[in-house]
């Protein structure tokens, strides 16, 4: 993990297309502005985790496969299925 110190109005660049700007620091809360292309989805971690859980639950419900079965399928992705 890279740890950076920034002050209000200072920025962090991620690649060529993403910029994080420190907007405000108040006590233990930091407001961060995110500039990213529209095709890049930006979520708070807890929202992202909830979306992932709901996607797994929906996939399992519609296919009749358990969450463990889905996890096993996801682990297999990327493998060459040719003999």
N, CA, C and O atoms as a CHARMM CRD file, in Angstrom:
* protein
*
  332
    1    1 UNK  N      0.85500  -1.17500   0.00000 PROA 1      0.00000
    2    1 UNK  CA     0.00000   0.00000   0.00000 PROA 1      0.00000
    3    1 UNK  C      0.89600   1.23100   0.00000 PROA 1      0.00000
    4    1 UNK  O      1.84500   1.32100   0.77900 PROA 1      0.00000
    5    2 UNK  N      0.59100   2.16300  -0.86700 PROA 2      0.00000
    6    2 UNK  CA     1.27900   3.45000  -0.92000 PROA 2      0.00000
    7    2 UNK  C      0.53500   4.40200  -0.00200 PROA 2      0.00000
    8    2 UNK  O     -0.68500   4.52800  -0.09800 PROA 2      0.00000
    9    3 UNK  N      1.25200   5.07100   0.88300 PROA 3      0.00000
   10    3 UNK  CA     0.64500   6.03000   1.79700 PROA 3      0.00000
   11    3 UNK  C      1.20100   7.40700   1.47000 PROA 3      0.00000
   12    3 UNK  O      2.41500   7.61200   1.45300 PROA 3      0.00000
   13    4 UNK  N      0.29900   8.34700   1.21000 PROA 4      0.00000
   14    4 UNK  CA     0.69500   9.69900   0.83900 PROA 4      0.00000
   15    4 UNK  C      0.10700  10.70100   1.81300 PROA 4      0.00000
   16    4 UNK  O     -1.00000  10.50900   2.31600 PROA 4      0.00000
   17    5 UNK  N      0.83600  11.76100   2.07700 PROA 5      0.00000
   18    5 UNK  CA     0.31900  12.87300   2.87500 PROA 5      0.00000
   19    5 UNK  C     -0.04800  13.99400   1.91800 PROA 5      0.00000
   20    5 UNK  O      0.73300  14.33600   1.03000 PROA 5      0.00000
   21    6 UNK  N     -1.22600  14.56500   2.09300 PROA 6      0.00000
   22    6 UNK  CA    -1.69200  15.65400   1.24300 PROA 6      0.00000
   23    6 UNK  C     -2.37500  16.68100   2.12000 PROA 6      0.00000
   24    6 UNK  O     -2.89500  16.34400   3.18400 PROA 6      0.00000
   25    7 UNK  N     -2.37800  17.92000   1.68900 PROA 7      0.00000
   26    7 UNK  CA    -3.09100  18.99400   2.36600 PROA 7      0.00000
   27    7 UNK  C     -4.29500  19.38300   1.51600 PROA 7      0.00000
   28    7 UNK  O     -4.42100  18.95000   0.37100 PROA 7      0.00000
   29    8 UNK  N     -5.17500  20.19900   2.08200 PROA 8      0.00000
   30    8 UNK  CA    -6.36100  20.65800   1.36100 PROA 8      0.00000
   31    8 UNK  C     -5.93300  21.29800   0.04200 PROA 8      0.00000
   32    8 UNK  O     -4.96600  22.05900  -0.00700 PROA 8      0.00000
   33    9 UNK  N     -6.65400  20.98300  -1.00800 PROA 9      0.00000
   34    9 UNK  CA    -6.44200  21.44900  -2.38400 PROA 9      0.00000
   35    9 UNK  C     -5.26900  20.76500  -3.08900 PROA 9      0.00000
   36    9 UNK  O     -5.00100  21.06300  -4.25300 PROA 9      0.00000
   37   10 UNK  N     -4.57200  19.86500  -2.41800 PROA 10     0.00000
   38   10 UNK  CA    -3.53000  19.10000  -3.09700 PROA 10     0.00000
   39   10 UNK  C     -4.16400  17.88600  -3.75900 PROA 10     0.00000
   40   10 UNK  O     -5.23000  17.42500  -3.35000 PROA 10     0.00000
   41   11 UNK  N     -3.49500  17.37500  -4.78800 PROA 11     0.00000
   42   11 UNK  CA    -4.06600  16.32200  -5.62100 PROA 11     0.00000
   43   11 UNK  C     -3.17500  15.09200  -5.65600 PROA 11     0.00000
   44   11 UNK  O     -1.98900  15.13300  -5.32900 PROA 11     0.00000
   45   12 UNK  N     -3.80400  13.99000  -6.07000 PROA 12     0.00000
   46   12 UNK  CA    -3.11100  12.72800  -6.32800 PROA 12     0.00000
   47   12 UNK  C     -3.57200  12.26300  -7.69500 PROA 12     0.00000
   48   12 UNK  O     -4.77500  12.22800  -7.95300 PROA 12     0.00000
   49   13 UNK  N     -2.65800  11.90700  -8.57200 PROA 13     0.00000
   50   13 UNK  CA    -2.98800  11.38700  -9.89700 PROA 13     0.00000
   51   13 UNK  C     -2.87300   9.86900  -9.87400 PROA 13     0.00000
   52   13 UNK  O     -1.92100   9.31600  -9.32300 PROA 13     0.00000
   53   14 UNK  N     -3.85800   9.19900 -10.48100 PROA 14     0.00000
   54   14 UNK  CA    -3.82800   7.75100 -10.66200 PROA 14     0.00000
   55   14 UNK  C     -3.91400   7.51000 -12.15700 PROA 14     0.00000
   56   14 UNK  O     -4.95500   7.74800 -12.76900 PROA 14     0.00000
   57   15 UNK  N     -2.83700   7.04500 -12.74000 PROA 15     0.00000
   58   15 UNK  CA    -2.78800   6.88800 -14.18400 PROA 15     0.00000
   59   15 UNK  C     -2.93600   8.24600 -14.85100 PROA 15     0.00000
   60   15 UNK  O     -2.61700   9.27600 -14.25600 PROA 15     0.00000
   61   16 UNK  N     -3.41800   8.24600 -16.08200 PROA 16     0.00000
   62   16 UNK  CA    -3.58800   9.49300 -16.82300 PROA 16     0.00000
   63   16 UNK  C     -4.96000  10.11800 -16.63200 PROA 16     0.00000
   64   16 UNK  O     -5.14500  11.30200 -16.91300 PROA 16     0.00000
   65   17 UNK  N     -5.93000   9.33200 -16.15500 PROA 17     0.00000
   66   17 UNK  CA    -7.31600   9.76500 -16.20800 PROA 17     0.00000
   67   17 UNK  C     -7.99000  10.02400 -14.87200 PROA 17     0.00000
   68   17 UNK  O     -9.11400  10.52500 -14.85100 PROA 17     0.00000
   69   18 UNK  N     -7.35300   9.70500 -13.76800 PROA 18     0.00000
   70   18 UNK  CA    -8.02800   9.82400 -12.46900 PROA 18     0.00000
   71   18 UNK  C     -7.25300  10.79200 -11.57300 PROA 18     0.00000
   72   18 UNK  O     -6.03800  10.68000 -11.40900 PROA 18     0.00000
   73   19 UNK  N     -7.98900  11.74200 -11.00000 PROA 19     0.00000
   74   19 UNK  CA    -7.39100  12.71000 -10.08700 PROA 19     0.00000
   75   19 UNK  C     -8.19000  12.73400  -8.79500 PROA 19     0.00000
   76   19 UNK  O     -9.41500  12.85700  -8.81900 PROA 19     0.00000
   77   20 UNK  N     -7.50600  12.61600  -7.67600 PROA 20     0.00000
   78   20 UNK  CA    -8.12000  12.75400  -6.35500 PROA 20     0.00000
   79   20 UNK  C     -7.69000  14.10000  -5.79300 PROA 20     0.00000
   80   20 UNK  O     -6.50800  14.44200  -5.83200 PROA 20     0.00000
   81   21 UNK  N     -8.64200  14.86700  -5.27300 PROA 21     0.00000
   82   21 UNK  CA    -8.34200  16.16100  -4.68100 PROA 21     0.00000
   83   21 UNK  C     -8.81700  16.16600  -3.24600 PROA 21     0.00000
   84   21 UNK  O     -9.95400  15.78200  -2.97000 PROA 21     0.00000
   85   22 UNK  N     -7.97000  16.59100  -2.32900 PROA 22     0.00000
   86   22 UNK  CA    -8.36800  16.71400  -0.93100 PROA 22     0.00000
   87   22 UNK  C     -9.16700  18.00900  -0.82000 PROA 22     0.00000
   88   22 UNK  O     -8.63400  19.09700  -1.04100 PROA 22     0.00000
   89   23 UNK  N    -10.44000  17.88600  -0.47700 PROA 23     0.00000
   90   23 UNK  CA   -11.35000  19.02700  -0.42300 PROA 23     0.00000
   91   23 UNK  C    -11.36200  19.66100   0.96000 PROA 23     0.00000
   92   23 UNK  O    -11.29400  20.88300   1.09800 PROA 23     0.00000
   93   24 UNK  N    -11.45100  18.81000   1.98700 PROA 24     0.00000
   94   24 UNK  CA   -11.57800  19.32600   3.34900 PROA 24     0.00000
   95   24 UNK  C    -11.12300  18.26600   4.33700 PROA 24     0.00000
   96   24 UNK  O    -11.32000  17.07100   4.11800 PROA 24     0.00000
   97   25 UNK  N    -10.50900  18.71700   5.43300 PROA 25     0.00000
   98   25 UNK  CA   -10.16100  17.83500   6.54000 PROA 25     0.00000
   99   25 UNK  C    -10.78200  18.44500   7.78800 PROA 25     0.00000
  100   25 UNK  O    -10.49000  19.58200   8.16000 PROA 25     0.00000
  101   26 UNK  N    -11.65700  17.64900   8.43300 PROA 26     0.00000
  102   26 UNK  CA   -12.34900  18.13100   9.63400 PROA 26     0.00000
  103   26 UNK  C    -12.32300  17.00900  10.65600 PROA 26     0.00000
  104   26 UNK  O    -13.04300  16.02200  10.51100 PROA 26     0.00000
  105   27 UNK  N    -11.50500  17.14700  11.68400 PROA 27     0.00000
  106   27 UNK  CA   -11.37300  16.08800  12.68400 PROA 27     0.00000
  107   27 UNK  C    -10.83600  14.82600  12.03200 PROA 27     0.00000
  108   27 UNK  O     -9.76500  14.84400  11.42500 PROA 27     0.00000
  109   28 UNK  N    -11.58000  13.72400  12.15600 PROA 28     0.00000
  110   28 UNK  CA   -11.16100  12.44900  11.57100 PROA 28     0.00000
  111   28 UNK  C    -11.78100  12.20700  10.20200 PROA 28     0.00000
  112   28 UNK  O    -11.62500  11.12500   9.63800 PROA 28     0.00000
  113   29 UNK  N    -12.47700  13.19200   9.66400 PROA 29     0.00000
  114   29 UNK  CA   -13.13800  13.03200   8.37200 PROA 29     0.00000
  115   29 UNK  C    -12.38700  13.81700   7.29800 PROA 29     0.00000
  116   29 UNK  O    -11.97700  14.96000   7.50300 PROA 29     0.00000
  117   30 UNK  N    -12.22500  13.16700   6.15200 PROA 30     0.00000
  118   30 UNK  CA   -11.56200  13.78400   5.00800 PROA 30     0.00000
  119   30 UNK  C    -12.53000  13.74100   3.83000 PROA 30     0.00000
  120   30 UNK  O    -13.07300  12.68400   3.50900 PROA 30     0.00000
  121   31 UNK  N    -12.74500  14.87900   3.18800 PROA 31     0.00000
  122   31 UNK  CA   -13.56700  14.91900   1.97700 PROA 31     0.00000
  123   31 UNK  C    -12.63000  14.89500   0.78300 PROA 31     0.00000
  124   31 UNK  O    -11.69800  15.69400   0.68500 PROA 31     0.00000
  125   32 UNK  N    -12.89600  13.96100  -0.12600 PROA 32     0.00000
  126   32 UNK  CA   -12.05000  13.75900  -1.29300 PROA 32     0.00000
  127   32 UNK  C    -12.89700  13.91000  -2.54700 PROA 32     0.00000
  128   32 UNK  O    -13.97100  13.31900  -2.65200 PROA 32     0.00000
  129   33 UNK  N    -12.41600  14.69800  -3.49000 PROA 33     0.00000
  130   33 UNK  CA   -13.06600  14.80300  -4.79100 PROA 33     0.00000
  131   33 UNK  C    -12.40300  13.83700  -5.75000 PROA 33     0.00000
  132   33 UNK  O    -11.17900  13.70600  -5.76000 PROA 33     0.00000
  133   34 UNK  N    -13.20700  13.15900  -6.55900 PROA 34     0.00000
  134   34 UNK  CA   -12.68700  12.18400  -7.51700 PROA 34     0.00000
  135   34 UNK  C    -13.08300  12.61900  -8.91800 PROA 34     0.00000
  136   34 UNK  O    -14.26700  12.76000  -9.22200 PROA 34     0.00000
  137   35 UNK  N    -12.08900  12.83100  -9.76500 PROA 35     0.00000
  138   35 UNK  CA   -12.33400  13.10200 -11.17800 PROA 35     0.00000
  139   35 UNK  C    -11.88500  11.87500 -11.95100 PROA 35     0.00000
  140   35 UNK  O    -10.71000  11.50800 -11.92400 PROA 35     0.00000
  141   36 UNK  N    -12.82700  11.24500 -12.64000 PROA 36     0.00000
  142   36 UNK  CA   -12.53000  10.02900 -13.39100 PROA 36     0.00000
  143   36 UNK  C    -13.43700   9.97800 -14.61300 PROA 36     0.00000
  144   36 UNK  O    -14.50200  10.59500 -14.62100 PROA 36     0.00000
  145   37 UNK  N    -13.02300   9.24400 -15.64800 PROA 37     0.00000
  146   37 UNK  CA   -13.89000   9.08400 -16.81300 PROA 37     0.00000
  147   37 UNK  C    -15.20700   8.43000 -16.41100 PROA 37     0.00000
  148   37 UNK  O    -15.26700   7.69600 -15.42400 PROA 37     0.00000
  149   38 UNK  N    -16.26100   8.69800 -17.18000 PROA 38     0.00000
  150   38 UNK  CA   -17.58400   8.15100 -16.85600 PROA 38     0.00000
  151   38 UNK  C    -17.60300   6.62800 -16.86300 PROA 38     0.00000
  152   38 UNK  O    -18.42900   6.02500 -16.17800 PROA 38     0.00000
  153   39 UNK  N    -16.71500   5.99500 -17.61800 PROA 39     0.00000
  154   39 UNK  CA   -16.70700   4.53300 -17.67300 PROA 39     0.00000
  155   39 UNK  C    -16.01400   3.90300 -16.46700 PROA 39     0.00000
  156   39 UNK  O    -16.02600   2.68100 -16.32400 PROA 39     0.00000
  157   40 UNK  N    -15.41100   4.71500 -15.59500 PROA 40     0.00000
  158   40 UNK  CA   -14.76200   4.20500 -14.38000 PROA 40     0.00000
  159   40 UNK  C    -15.74800   4.36500 -13.23300 PROA 40     0.00000
  160   40 UNK  O    -16.16000   5.47700 -12.90300 PROA 40     0.00000
  161   41 UNK  N    -16.11700   3.25300 -12.63500 PROA 41     0.00000
  162   41 UNK  CA   -17.05600   3.28500 -11.51900 PROA 41     0.00000
  163   41 UNK  C    -16.28600   3.54400 -10.23200 PROA 41     0.00000
  164   41 UNK  O    -15.26200   2.91400  -9.96500 PROA 41     0.00000
  165   42 UNK  N    -16.79500   4.48200  -9.43800 PROA 42     0.00000
  166   42 UNK  CA   -16.16000   4.85400  -8.17900 PROA 42     0.00000
  167   42 UNK  C    -17.17800   4.62700  -7.06300 PROA 42     0.00000
  168   42 UNK  O    -18.27400   5.18500  -7.09300 PROA 42     0.00000
  169   43 UNK  N    -16.80700   3.80200  -6.07400 PROA 43     0.00000
  170   43 UNK  CA   -17.69600   3.48600  -4.95900 PROA 43     0.00000
  171   43 UNK  C    -16.94300   3.61400  -3.64000 PROA 43     0.00000
  172   43 UNK  O    -15.72300   3.45700  -3.59400 PROA 43     0.00000
  173   44 UNK  N    -17.67400   3.89700  -2.57900 PROA 44     0.00000
  174   44 UNK  CA   -17.11100   3.71600  -1.24100 PROA 44     0.00000
  175   44 UNK  C    -16.97600   2.21500  -1.02600 PROA 44     0.00000
  176   44 UNK  O    -17.76100   1.44100  -1.57500 PROA 44     0.00000
  177   45 UNK  N    -16.00400   1.79500  -0.24300 PROA 45     0.00000
  178   45 UNK  CA   -15.73000   0.36800  -0.04500 PROA 45     0.00000
  179   45 UNK  C    -16.95500  -0.39000   0.43800 PROA 45     0.00000
  180   45 UNK  O    -17.25100  -1.47000  -0.07400 PROA 45     0.00000
  181   46 UNK  N    -17.67700   0.15700   1.42100 PROA 46     0.00000
  182   46 UNK  CA   -18.82400  -0.57100   1.97300 PROA 46     0.00000
  183   46 UNK  C    -19.95000  -0.71100   0.94600 PROA 46     0.00000
  184   46 UNK  O    -20.66800  -1.71100   0.95100 PROA 46     0.00000
  185   47 UNK  N    -20.10700   0.27200   0.07600 PROA 47     0.00000
  186   47 UNK  CA   -21.11500   0.17700  -0.98600 PROA 47     0.00000
  187   47 UNK  C    -20.69100  -0.88300  -2.00200 PROA 47     0.00000
  188   47 UNK  O    -21.50900  -1.69300  -2.43900 PROA 47     0.00000
  189   48 UNK  N    -19.41800  -0.87600  -2.37400 PROA 48     0.00000
  190   48 UNK  CA   -18.89000  -1.85500  -3.32000 PROA 48     0.00000
  191   48 UNK  C    -19.09800  -3.28000  -2.80000 PROA 48     0.00000
  192   48 UNK  O    -19.52900  -4.15800  -3.54700 PROA 48     0.00000
  193   49 UNK  N    -18.79300  -3.50500  -1.52800 PROA 49     0.00000
  194   49 UNK  CA   -18.96100  -4.83900  -0.93700 PROA 49     0.00000
  195   49 UNK  C    -20.42500  -5.26100  -0.94600 PROA 49     0.00000
  196   49 UNK  O    -20.72200  -6.42800  -1.20100 PROA 49     0.00000
  197   50 UNK  N    -21.34300  -4.34100  -0.67500 PROA 50     0.00000
  198   50 UNK  CA   -22.76800  -4.66700  -0.68800 PROA 50     0.00000
  199   50 UNK  C    -23.23600  -5.01100  -2.10500 PROA 50     0.00000
  200   50 UNK  O    -24.02500  -5.93800  -2.28900 PROA 50     0.00000
  201   51 UNK  N    -22.75900  -4.27900  -3.09300 PROA 51     0.00000
  202   51 UNK  CA   -23.10000  -4.57900  -4.48600 PROA 51     0.00000
  203   51 UNK  C    -22.60200  -5.97100  -4.85800 PROA 51     0.00000
  204   51 UNK  O    -23.32300  -6.74100  -5.49200 PROA 51     0.00000
  205   52 UNK  N    -21.37600  -6.29400  -4.46600 PROA 52     0.00000
  206   52 UNK  CA   -20.82600  -7.61700  -4.75900 PROA 52     0.00000
  207   52 UNK  C    -21.66500  -8.71100  -4.11900 PROA 52     0.00000
  208   52 UNK  O    -21.94900  -9.72800  -4.75200 PROA 52     0.00000
  209   53 UNK  N    -22.06500  -8.50700  -2.86300 PROA 53     0.00000
  210   53 UNK  CA   -22.88300  -9.49300  -2.15300 PROA 53     0.00000
  211   53 UNK  C    -24.23300  -9.67300  -2.85400 PROA 53     0.00000
  212   53 UNK  O    -24.68200 -10.79900  -3.06200 PROA 53     0.00000
  213   54 UNK  N    -24.87000  -8.56800  -3.21200 PROA 54     0.00000
  214   54 UNK  CA   -26.16600  -8.65000  -3.87700 PROA 54     0.00000
  215   54 UNK  C    -26.05300  -9.32600  -5.23800 PROA 54     0.00000
  216   54 UNK  O    -26.93800 -10.09000  -5.62400 PROA 54     0.00000
  217   55 UNK  N    -24.97900  -9.05400  -5.96700 PROA 55     0.00000
  218   55 UNK  CA   -24.77000  -9.71300  -7.25700 PROA 55     0.00000
  219   55 UNK  C    -24.60500 -11.21900  -7.08900 PROA 55     0.00000
  220   55 UNK  O    -25.17000 -11.99700  -7.85900 PROA 55     0.00000
  221   56 UNK  N    -23.83700 -11.63200  -6.08900 PROA 56     0.00000
  222   56 UNK  CA   -23.65000 -13.06400  -5.83400 PROA 56     0.00000
  223   56 UNK  C    -24.97100 -13.71800  -5.44200 PROA 56     0.00000
  224   56 UNK  O    -25.31300 -14.79800  -5.92400 PROA 56     0.00000
  225   57 UNK  N    -25.70900 -13.03900  -4.55300 PROA 57     0.00000
  226   57 UNK  CA   -26.99500 -13.58600  -4.10300 PROA 57     0.00000
  227   57 UNK  C    -27.97300 -13.71900  -5.27600 PROA 57     0.00000
  228   57 UNK  O    -28.66400 -14.73000  -5.39900 PROA 57     0.00000
  229   58 UNK  N    -28.02800 -12.70200  -6.13000 PROA 58     0.00000
  230   58 UNK  CA   -28.93500 -12.74000  -7.27400 PROA 58     0.00000
  231   58 UNK  C    -28.54200 -13.84000  -8.25500 PROA 58     0.00000
  232   58 UNK  O    -29.40300 -14.54500  -8.78100 PROA 58     0.00000
  233   59 UNK  N    -27.25100 -13.98400  -8.49800 PROA 59     0.00000
  234   59 UNK  CA   -26.78500 -15.02300  -9.41500 PROA 59     0.00000
  235   59 UNK  C    -27.08800 -16.40600  -8.85500 PROA 59     0.00000
  236   59 UNK  O    -27.49900 -17.30300  -9.59200 PROA 59     0.00000
  237   60 UNK  N    -26.88800 -16.57500  -7.56600 PROA 60     0.00000
  238   60 UNK  CA   -27.15400 -17.87400  -6.93900 PROA 60     0.00000
  239   60 UNK  C    -28.65300 -18.18600  -6.97300 PROA 60     0.00000
  240   60 UNK  O    -29.04700 -19.32200  -7.23500 PROA 60     0.00000
  241   61 UNK  N    -29.47300 -17.19000  -6.71200 PROA 61     0.00000
  242   61 UNK  CA   -30.92600 -17.40300  -6.69200 PROA 61     0.00000
  243   61 UNK  C    -31.45800 -17.74500  -8.08100 PROA 61     0.00000
  244   61 UNK  O    -32.35000 -18.58200  -8.21900 PROA 61     0.00000
  245   62 UNK  N    -30.91500 -17.10300  -9.10000 PROA 62     0.00000
  246   62 UNK  CA   -31.44300 -17.33500 -10.44700 PROA 62     0.00000
  247   62 UNK  C    -30.90000 -18.62000 -11.07800 PROA 62     0.00000
  248   62 UNK  O    -31.50800 -19.16500 -11.99900 PROA 62     0.00000
  249   63 UNK  N    -29.76900 -19.09900 -10.58900 PROA 63     0.00000
  250   63 UNK  CA   -29.17400 -20.28700 -11.20000 PROA 63     0.00000
  251   63 UNK  C    -29.32900 -21.53600 -10.33800 PROA 63     0.00000
  252   63 UNK  O    -29.10000 -22.65000 -10.81000 PROA 63     0.00000
  253   64 UNK  N    -29.71100 -21.35700  -9.09400 PROA 64     0.00000
  254   64 UNK  CA   -29.83100 -22.49400  -8.20200 PROA 64     0.00000
  255   64 UNK  C    -28.48700 -22.99400  -7.67800 PROA 64     0.00000
  256   64 UNK  O    -28.41700 -24.05800  -7.06400 PROA 64     0.00000
  257   65 UNK  N    -27.42200 -22.23200  -7.91600 PROA 65     0.00000
  258   65 UNK  CA   -26.08900 -22.61200  -7.44100 PROA 65     0.00000
  259   65 UNK  C    -25.83700 -21.92100  -6.10600 PROA 65     0.00000
  260   65 UNK  O    -26.20500 -20.76100  -5.92300 PROA 65     0.00000
  261   66 UNK  N    -25.21400 -22.63000  -5.18000 PROA 66     0.00000
  262   66 UNK  CA   -24.90200 -22.05000  -3.87800 PROA 66     0.00000
  263   66 UNK  C    -23.78200 -21.01800  -4.02100 PROA 66     0.00000
  264   66 UNK  O    -23.08900 -20.96800  -5.03700 PROA 66     0.00000
  265   67 UNK  N    -23.62100 -20.19800  -2.98300 PROA 67     0.00000
  266   67 UNK  CA   -22.54500 -19.20400  -3.00300 PROA 67     0.00000
  267   67 UNK  C    -21.18600 -19.88600  -3.11300 PROA 67     0.00000
  268   67 UNK  O    -20.28400 -19.37200  -3.77500 PROA 67     0.00000
  269   68 UNK  N    -21.03400 -21.04800  -2.46300 PROA 68     0.00000
  270   68 UNK  CA   -19.77600 -21.79000  -2.56100 PROA 68     0.00000
  271   68 UNK  C    -19.54700 -22.25700  -4.00000 PROA 68     0.00000
  272   68 UNK  O    -18.42600 -22.23300  -4.50700 PROA 68     0.00000
  273   69 UNK  N    -20.63300 -22.68100  -4.64200 PROA 69     0.00000
  274   69 UNK  CA   -20.53400 -23.10100  -6.03600 PROA 69     0.00000
  275   69 UNK  C    -20.13300 -21.95000  -6.94000 PROA 69     0.00000
  276   69 UNK  O    -19.32500 -22.12000  -7.85200 PROA 69     0.00000
  277   70 UNK  N    -20.70700 -20.76500  -6.68100 PROA 70     0.00000
  278   70 UNK  CA   -20.32900 -19.58800  -7.45800 PROA 70     0.00000
  279   70 UNK  C    -18.86500 -19.23700  -7.23200 PROA 70     0.00000
  280   70 UNK  O    -18.14200 -18.91000  -8.17300 PROA 70     0.00000
  281   71 UNK  N    -18.43600 -19.30800  -5.97500 PROA 71     0.00000
  282   71 UNK  CA   -17.03800 -19.00300  -5.67500 PROA 71     0.00000
  283   71 UNK  C    -16.11300 -19.94400  -6.43700 PROA 71     0.00000
  284   71 UNK  O    -15.08300 -19.52200  -6.96300 PROA 71     0.00000
  285   72 UNK  N    -16.48000 -21.20700  -6.49300 PROA 72     0.00000
  286   72 UNK  CA   -15.67200 -22.18200  -7.22400 PROA 72     0.00000
  287   72 UNK  C    -15.63500 -21.83600  -8.71400 PROA 72     0.00000
  288   72 UNK  O    -14.59400 -21.96700  -9.35700 PROA 72     0.00000
  289   73 UNK  N    -16.77100 -21.39500  -9.26100 PROA 73     0.00000
  290   73 UNK  CA   -16.80800 -21.00200 -10.67200 PROA 73     0.00000
  291   73 UNK  C    -15.92200 -19.78700 -10.92600 PROA 73     0.00000
  292   73 UNK  O    -15.20200 -19.74200 -11.92400 PROA 73     0.00000
  293   74 UNK  N    -15.97100 -18.79200 -10.01800 PROA 74     0.00000
  294   74 UNK  CA   -15.15800 -17.59200 -10.19500 PROA 74     0.00000
  295   74 UNK  C    -13.67000 -17.92800 -10.13500 PROA 74     0.00000
  296   74 UNK  O    -12.86900 -17.31100 -10.83900 PROA 74     0.00000
  297   75 UNK  N    -13.29400 -18.89200  -9.30800 PROA 75     0.00000
  298   75 UNK  CA   -11.88300 -19.28000  -9.20100 PROA 75     0.00000
  299   75 UNK  C    -11.39900 -19.94000 -10.48000 PROA 75     0.00000
  300   75 UNK  O    -10.20500 -19.91500 -10.77900 PROA 75     0.00000
  301   76 UNK  N    -12.31800 -20.53400 -11.24300 PROA 76     0.00000
  302   76 UNK  CA   -11.94300 -21.23600 -12.46800 PROA 76     0.00000
  303   76 UNK  C    -11.75700 -20.27800 -13.64500 PROA 76     0.00000
  304   76 UNK  O    -11.15900 -20.65900 -14.65100 PROA 76     0.00000
  305   77 UNK  N    -12.25100 -19.05200 -13.54400 PROA 77     0.00000
  306   77 UNK  CA   -12.16000 -18.13500 -14.67000 PROA 77     0.00000
  307   77 UNK  C    -10.70200 -17.84600 -14.98500 PROA 77     0.00000
  308   77 UNK  O     -9.84900 -17.77800 -14.10000 PROA 77     0.00000
  309   78 UNK  N    -10.45000 -17.68000 -16.26200 PROA 78     0.00000
  310   78 UNK  CA    -9.08900 -17.40400 -16.68400 PROA 78     0.00000
  311   78 UNK  C     -8.31500 -18.64200 -17.06800 PROA 78     0.00000
  312   78 UNK  O     -7.25000 -18.53600 -17.67600 PROA 78     0.00000
  313   79 UNK  N     -8.82700 -19.82900 -16.72400 PROA 79     0.00000
  314   79 UNK  CA    -8.16100 -21.07300 -17.10300 PROA 79     0.00000
  315   79 UNK  C     -8.51000 -21.43200 -18.50000 PROA 79     0.00000
  316   79 UNK  O     -9.64400 -21.21100 -18.92600 PROA 79     0.00000
  317   80 UNK  N     -7.59600 -21.97000 -19.22600 PROA 80     0.00000
  318   80 UNK  CA    -7.83200 -22.42800 -20.58600 PROA 80     0.00000
  319   80 UNK  C     -8.60200 -23.74200 -20.51800 PROA 80     0.00000
  320   80 UNK  O     -8.14900 -24.70100 -19.89300 PROA 80     0.00000
  321   81 UNK  N     -9.76300 -23.78400 -21.15800 PROA 81     0.00000
  322   81 UNK  CA   -10.60800 -24.98000 -21.06300 PROA 81     0.00000
  323   81 UNK  C    -10.32000 -25.98400 -22.19200 PROA 81     0.00000
  324   81 UNK  O    -10.92300 -27.05600 -22.24000 PROA 81     0.00000
  325   82 UNK  N     -9.40500 -25.63500 -23.08800 PROA 82     0.00000
  326   82 UNK  CA    -9.06700 -26.55700 -24.17000 PROA 82     0.00000
  327   82 UNK  C     -8.20900 -27.71000 -23.64200 PROA 82     0.00000
  328   82 UNK  O     -7.42500 -27.53100 -22.70900 PROA 82     0.00000
  329   83 UNK  N     -8.36500 -28.90800 -24.25200 PROA 83     0.00000
  330   83 UNK  CA    -7.56200 -30.06100 -23.79100 PROA 83     0.00000
  331   83 UNK  C     -6.08600 -29.87000 -24.07000 PROA 83     0.00000
  332   83 UNK  O     -5.27900 -30.74100 -23.74700 PROA 83     0.00000
